[in-house]
Amino acid sequence: MMKYEAGLDKCDVNYTPLSPVSLVRRTALAYPDYPAIVFDDMTRTWKQVYDRCLKLAGMLRQGGVGKDSTVAVLCRNLPEAVELSYGVPMSGGVLNMINTRLDPTDVAYILDHGEAEIFFIDNGLVDVAKEALAMAEVSPRLIIINDPQVTCELTVSGEEYEDFIAQGPALSDKEIDPEDEWDAVALNYTSGTTAKPKGVVYHHQGAYLAALGEALEWSLPAHPRYLWVLPLFHCNGWCFPWAIAAKAGVNICLRSPVADEILGAIEKEKVTHICGAPIILNMITTYAEDQGIKISPRIQFMTAGAAPPAAVLERADTLGFDVIHVYGLTEVYGPMAVCAWRAEWDALPAEERAAKRARQGINYIVSEEMSVRNPETMREMPLDGETMGEIMFRGNTVMKGYLKDPEATRKAFAGGHFHAGDLGVRHGDGHVEIKDLKKFSSLMFSP
């Protein structure tokens, strides 16, 4: 026996695959009566949500969902979208949150490419779903999510979400872990602006680590009150459903990112944290200025993609937002780099501080490495702030690969690193800055 071998395999003792489902299970045990989801005048506690998700997972399992089964979802940021973020991984299925802004042709392509077996449809999006299903080759089982504010005629026939989960049977606490943390947990599609979108496959381990990374990098406190402005279809909401679960926070749901509704929810629900694109930040700020609104206490706002202009940051600061700028891609579970602010930079002139904040920064704690390299030789570029190279990632928070596209996967991981496609430089302080958006970060989206 080797010196440090204990004589047992890891699976014989304490090993449990890393998975975001454990974050929900733990919070339901620790804080059962704390609020988990708020929507309109409805509040569900963590125990209620967990119990509902165990039933949801049980019904999915009973319906044949298991490892590698695709469960597609076309839904706005409703409570059901949050529950599906928890319940589908518990079932062993693969969660495919579809962009609600796509046209029917693209939705049909995703249903077919992912081989959707079950399709959850928001009744506010049934017209798109109906056209997509008419074009698709697959015929998934249909479950309808009923938003009481939607009064249009239902044009798709399917089971009702509440009836579906009410049937049970609920899975037990011991039945929701994946067999292997490398098992697929989610399928997200790239924008597909120049070609068919690629199916990016996430694994349980990566989703778990990415969720903890968001909590760590943003210094999420216990019980944050998080407003869902960022679409849940976007990199699984940057893995924030699981991050909020980890911190026993509140998922405050919002049908659409409209400025007056966002500000109304902020006041009513005492929101502490929001994610969104710079255009969203600017929209909220402009509306609040026009209405003479000031926010107190201050709110943490995480934004991604191109850094907001200095003027927008200054206005947002005056309004009451503390802005953190992050960078990432669909292939790395959303944000995976951040400007790691140093205290000595506080004394810099405003223009220099803005320049520092505009950098994409360094890799998250949970990601092993972000580098700038020559894509042909894989040589790392000098830290001179001038020599351009391709931004690359390496670590456990990189996708499993592109679904049914081994050639694209091979190219993306050439040389042992994931090639982000964006071109940038690295400064002497280690921070990366994008200089040429060869393949603009997929974290950008319109409101």
C-alpha positions in Angstrom: 0.0 0.0 0.0 1.2 3.5 -0.9 2.0 5.8 2.1 -1.2 7.8 1.9 -3.6 5.2 0.7 -6.4 4.4 3.2 -7.3 1.1 1.6 -10.7 2.3 0.4 -11.9 3.8 -2.8 -13.2 7.3 -2.6 -16.7 6.1 -3.5 -16.6 3.7 -0.5 -16.4 6.6 2.0 -17.4 10.2 1.6 -17.2 10.9 -2.1 -20.3 12.6 -3.5 -20.3 14.1 -7.0 -20.3 17.9 -7.0 -23.7 19.1 -8.2 -25.7 22.3 -7.8 -28.7 20.2 -6.5 -26.8 19.8 -3.2 -27.0 23.6 -2.7 -30.8 23.5 -2.9 -31.0 20.5 -0.6 -28.8 22.1 2.0 -30.6 25.4 2.1 -34.0 23.7 2.4 -32.7 21.9 5.4 -30.9 24.9 7.0 -33.5 27.6 6.2 -36.8 25.8 5.5 -39.1 28.7 6.3 -37.0 31.5 4.6 -38.4 32.9 1.4 -37.0 31.3 -1.8 -39.2 32.7 -4.6 -41.3 35.9 -4.7 -43.5 36.8 -7.6 -46.3 39.3 -7.6 -48.0 38.6 -4.2 -46.9 35.0 -4.0 -44.0 33.8 -1.7 -42.7 30.3 -1.5 -40.3 29.1 1.2 -37.2 27.0 0.6 -38.9 23.9 2.0 -41.9 24.5 -0.3 -39.7 25.0 -3.3 -37.6 22.0 -2.5 -40.7 19.8 -2.0 -42.2 21.0 -5.3 -38.9 20.3 -7.1 -38.6 16.8 -5.6 -42.1 16.1 -7.1 -41.2 17.7 -10.4 -38.1 15.5 -10.5 -40.1 12.5 -9.6 -42.6 13.1 -12.4 -39.8 13.7 -14.9 -38.1 10.5 -13.8 -41.4 8.6 -14.1 -41.9 10.0 -17.6 -38.6 8.5 -18.7 -36.2 11.4 -18.1 -32.8 10.3 -17.0 -29.1 10.8 -17.8 -28.7 12.6 -21.1 -32.5 13.2 -21.5 -33.1 16.8 -22.8 -35.8 18.8 -21.0 -36.5 22.0 -23.0 -37.9 25.1 -21.5 -39.3 28.2 -23.2 -40.2 30.5 -20.4 -39.8 34.1 -19.1 -38.3 34.7 -15.7 -41.3 33.2 -13.9 -41.1 31.1 -10.7 -41.5 27.9 -12.7 -38.3 28.7 -14.6 -36.4 28.9 -11.2 -38.0 25.6 -10.1 -37.1 23.9 -13.3 -33.5 25.1 -12.8 -33.5 23.0 -9.6 -35.9 20.2 -10.5 -34.6 19.1 -13.9 -31.0 18.5 -12.6 -32.5 16.6 -9.7 -34.2 14.2 -12.2 -30.9 13.5 -13.9 -32.1 15.2 -17.0 -30.4 18.0 -19.0 -31.9 21.4 -18.7 -32.2 23.3 -22.0 -33.4 26.8 -21.4 -34.3 28.3 -24.8 -33.8 32.0 -25.6 -37.3 33.5 -25.5 -36.4 36.0 -28.1 -35.7 33.5 -30.9 -38.0 33.1 -33.8 -39.8 29.7 -34.3 -37.3 28.4 -36.9 -34.4 28.7 -34.4 -36.5 27.2 -31.6 -37.4 24.3 -33.8 -33.7 23.8 -34.6 -32.8 23.7 -30.9 -35.6 21.2 -30.1 -34.4 18.9 -32.8 -30.7 19.3 -32.3 -31.1 18.7 -28.5 -33.6 15.9 -29.1 -36.0 17.4 -26.6 -38.1 14.7 -24.8 -40.2 17.1 -22.7 -41.0 20.7 -23.5 -42.2 23.2 -20.8 -43.9 26.2 -22.4 -44.8 29.6 -20.9 -48.4 30.4 -22.0 -47.2 33.8 -22.9 -45.0 32.3 -25.6 -47.3 29.6 -27.0 -47.5 31.2 -30.4 -43.8 30.9 -31.0 -43.8 27.3 -29.5 -46.7 26.3 -31.8 -44.9 27.4 -34.9 -41.7 25.8 -33.8 -43.4 22.4 -33.0 -45.0 22.4 -36.4 -41.5 22.6 -38.0 -39.7 20.4 -35.6 -39.1 16.7 -36.2 -39.3 15.8 -32.5 -42.6 15.4 -30.7 -41.8 16.1 -27.0 -44.3 15.8 -24.2 -45.8 19.3 -23.6 -46.2 20.9 -20.2 -47.9 24.4 -20.1 -46.8 27.0 -17.5 -49.8 29.3 -16.8 -49.0 32.9 -16.0 -52.3 34.3 -14.6 -51.6 37.7 -16.3 -51.7 36.1 -19.8 -55.2 36.0 -21.1 -54.7 35.0 -24.7 -56.2 31.8 -26.1 -54.0 28.8 -25.6 -53.0 27.4 -29.0 -50.9 24.5 -27.8 -52.4 21.5 -26.1 -50.5 20.1 -23.2 -50.6 19.2 -19.5 -50.7 22.0 -16.9 -47.6 22.5 -14.9 -49.3 22.5 -11.5 -51.2 19.4 -12.3 -48.0 17.7 -13.5 -46.0 18.2 -10.4 -49.0 17.6 -8.1 -49.0 14.0 -9.2 -45.7 13.2 -7.7 -44.2 10.8 -6.7 -41.5 12.9 -5.0 -37.9 11.7 -5.2 -36.1 11.3 -1.9 -33.1 13.4 -0.8 -30.8 10.5 -1.7 -32.1 10.1 -5.3 -31.2 13.5 -6.7 -27.4 13.3 -7.0 -25.9 12.6 -10.4 -24.1 9.3 -10.9 -21.0 11.3 -12.0 -20.2 15.0 -11.6 -19.1 14.9 -15.3 -22.7 14.1 -16.3 -24.4 16.8 -18.4 -26.6 19.1 -16.4 -27.5 21.8 -18.9 -27.5 22.6 -22.6 -27.2 26.2 -23.7 -27.0 27.5 -27.3 -24.7 30.2 -28.6 -26.1 33.1 -30.5 -25.5 31.6 -33.9 -25.1 35.0 -35.6 -23.0 33.7 -38.5 -24.0 30.0 -38.5 -26.3 27.6 -36.7 -26.0 28.0 -32.9 -23.8 25.5 -31.1 -25.1 23.5 -28.2 -22.8 24.1 -25.2 -22.9 21.2 -22.7 -22.4 22.0 -19.0 -21.6 19.3 -16.4 -22.7 19.2 -12.7 -19.2 19.9 -11.4 -18.8 23.0 -13.5 -22.2 24.4 -12.6 -21.6 23.8 -8.9 -18.2 25.6 -9.0 -19.5 28.4 -11.2 -22.3 29.0 -8.7 -19.9 29.2 -5.8 -17.6 31.4 -7.9 -20.4 33.9 -8.4 -21.1 33.9 -4.6 -17.4 34.3 -3.8 -16.5 37.0 -6.4 -19.5 39.1 -5.6 -19.2 38.6 -1.9 -22.8 37.5 -1.7 -24.0 37.9 1.9 -26.4 35.5 3.6 -29.9 35.8 2.2 -29.5 38.2 -0.7 -32.6 39.5 -2.4 -31.9 39.0 -6.0 -34.0 40.5 -8.8 -34.3 38.4 -12.0 -33.6 41.0 -14.7 -31.0 38.8 -16.4 -32.8 36.2 -18.5 -32.7 32.7 -17.0 -32.1 31.3 -20.4 -28.8 33.1 -20.6 -26.1 30.7 -19.4 -28.6 29.4 -16.9 -28.9 32.9 -15.5 -25.1 33.0 -15.2 -25.6 30.1 -12.7 -27.3 32.4 -10.3 -30.3 30.2 -9.5 -27.8 27.9 -7.8 -25.7 30.7 -6.3 -28.8 32.2 -4.7 -29.7 28.8 -3.4 -26.2 28.4 -1.9 -26.7 31.6 0.1 -30.3 31.0 1.0 -31.4 34.1 -0.9 -34.6 35.2 -2.5 -35.3 34.8 -6.2 -37.5 37.8 -7.0 -39.1 37.0 -10.4 -40.0 39.6 -13.0 -41.8 39.0 -16.3 -39.8 41.4 -18.4 -36.9 43.9 -17.8 -38.9 47.1 -18.1 -37.4 50.1 -16.2 -40.5 51.1 -14.2 -41.2 47.5 -13.2 -37.6 47.0 -12.2 -37.6 50.1 -10.0 -41.0 49.2 -8.6 -39.7 45.7 -7.6 -36.6 47.3 -6.1 -38.7 49.4 -3.8 -41.3 46.8 -3.0 -39.0 43.8 -2.5 -36.0 45.5 -0.9 -33.7 44.2 -3.7 -30.0 43.9 -2.9 -28.5 42.4 -6.1 -29.2 42.6 -9.8 -27.4 41.3 -12.9 -27.7 42.8 -16.4 -26.1 44.2 -19.5 -24.7 47.7 -19.6 -27.7 48.7 -21.7 -30.0 47.6 -18.9 -28.0 49.6 -16.4 -28.2 52.7 -18.6 -32.0 52.2 -19.1 -32.7 52.0 -15.4 -30.5 55.0 -14.7 -32.0 57.1 -17.4 -35.6 56.3 -16.3 -34.7 56.9 -12.6 -33.2 60.3 -13.4 -36.2 61.3 -15.4 -38.5 60.4 -12.6 -36.3 61.9 -9.9 -35.8 58.6 -8.2 -32.8 57.8 -5.8 -32.1 54.3 -4.6 -31.4 53.7 -0.9 -29.9 51.5 0.5 -27.4 50.9 -2.3 -27.8 48.0 -4.7 -25.1 45.7 -6.1 -25.2 45.5 -9.9 -23.2 43.0 -11.9 -22.7 43.7 -15.6 -20.9 41.9 -18.4 -19.8 42.3 -21.9 -18.3 45.7 -23.0 -17.6 47.9 -20.0 -20.2 50.6 -19.4 -19.0 54.1 -20.4 -17.5 56.1 -17.5 -20.4 58.5 -17.7 -22.9 55.7 -17.2 -20.9 54.3 -14.2 -20.8 57.8 -12.7 -24.6 58.3 -13.1 -25.3 54.8 -11.8 -23.1 55.5 -8.8 -25.0 58.7 -8.1 -28.3 56.8 -8.4 -27.3 54.2 -5.8 -25.7 51.3 -7.8 -22.4 49.7 -6.9 -21.3 48.2 -10.3 -19.0 45.2 -10.7 -17.8 44.4 -14.3 -17.3 40.8 -15.3 -16.4 38.9 -18.5 -17.1 35.5 -19.8 -18.9 33.3 -22.4 -21.5 30.7 -22.7 -18.7 28.1 -22.9 -17.4 29.0 -19.4 -20.8 29.1 -17.6 -21.2 32.8 -18.0 -19.0 35.3 -16.1 -15.6 33.8 -15.3 -13.3 36.8 -15.0 -13.5 40.0 -12.9 -11.7 43.2 -12.3 -10.0 42.4 -9.0 -10.0 45.8 -7.5 -7.0 47.0 -5.4 -7.4 49.5 -2.6 -4.6 51.7 -3.9 -6.5 52.3 -7.1 -9.1 54.3 -5.1 -6.7 57.2 -5.0 -6.3 57.3 -8.8 -8.0 60.1 -10.9 -11.5 59.3 -12.0 -10.4 58.6 -15.6 -7.7 56.2 -14.6 -10.1 54.4 -12.2 -12.6 54.0 -15.1 -9.9 52.6 -17.3 -9.1 50.0 -14.6 -12.7 49.0 -14.2 -13.1 48.6 -17.9 -10.6 45.7 -18.0 -11.9 42.2 -18.1 -9.6 41.4 -15.2 -8.4 38.0 -14.0 -10.0 34.6 -13.7 -12.5 33.7 -11.0 -11.3 31.9 -7.9 -12.9 28.7 -9.1 -11.3 28.9 -12.6 -7.7 27.7 -12.9 -6.5 30.2 -15.5 -7.3 32.9 -17.9 -4.5 33.8 -20.3 -3.6 35.7 -23.4 -1.8 33.4 -25.9 -0.6 33.1 -29.5 -3.3 30.7 -30.9 -0.9 29.1 -33.3 2.1 28.5 -30.9 0.2 28.6 -27.6 3.0 30.8 -26.3 1.7 33.2 -23.5 1.9 36.8 -24.4 4.1 39.2 -22.3 2.4 41.3 -19.6 3.1 44.6 -21.4 -0.4 45.8 -22.1 0.5 46.0 -25.8 1.1 42.6 -27.3 -2.2 41.1 -28.6 -3.2 37.5 -28.4 -6.3 35.4 -28.0 -8.0 35.1 -24.6 -8.1 31.5 -23.3 -9.4 29.7 -20.3 -8.4 26.5 -18.6 -10.1 24.7 -15.6 -13.1 22.9 -14.3 -15.5 25.7 -15.2 -15.2 25.2 -19.0 -17.9 23.4 -21.0 -17.9 19.7 -21.6 -18.0 20.4 -25.3 -20.3 21.2 -28.2 -23.2 18.8 -28.6 -22.8 16.6 -31.7 -19.9 18.7 -33.0 -16.6 17.0 -32.1 -14.7 19.0 -34.7 -15.8 22.3 -33.3 -15.0 21.0 -29.8 -11.5 19.9 -30.9 -10.8 23.3 -32.4 -12.1 25.1 -29.3 -9.7 23.2 -27.1 -6.7 23.2 -29.3 -3.5 23.2 -27.3 -5.3 22.2 -24.1 -7.0 25.6 -23.5 -10.4 26.8 -24.4 -10.1 29.5 -27.1 -12.5 32.4 -26.2 -12.1 34.0 -29.6 -11.7 37.5 -28.2 -8.4 39.2 -28.7 -6.7 41.2 -25.9 -3.6 42.1 -24.0 -2.4 41.5 -20.5 -1.2 44.3 -18.3 1.7 44.2 -15.8 -0.7 43.8 -12.9 -2.0 40.6 -14.5 -5.3 42.0 -15.7 -6.6 41.1 -19.2 -8.2 43.8 -21.4 -10.1 43.0 -24.6 -8.8 45.0 -27.6 -10.6 43.3 -30.6 -13.9 41.5 -30.3 -13.1 38.8 -32.8 -16.0 36.8 -31.5 -17.9 39.2 -29.2 -18.6 37.8 -25.8 -22.0 36.0 -25.8 -22.7 37.6 -22.4 -24.1 40.6 -24.2 -27.9 40.7 -24.8 -30.5 43.3 -25.5 -33.1 44.3 -23.0 
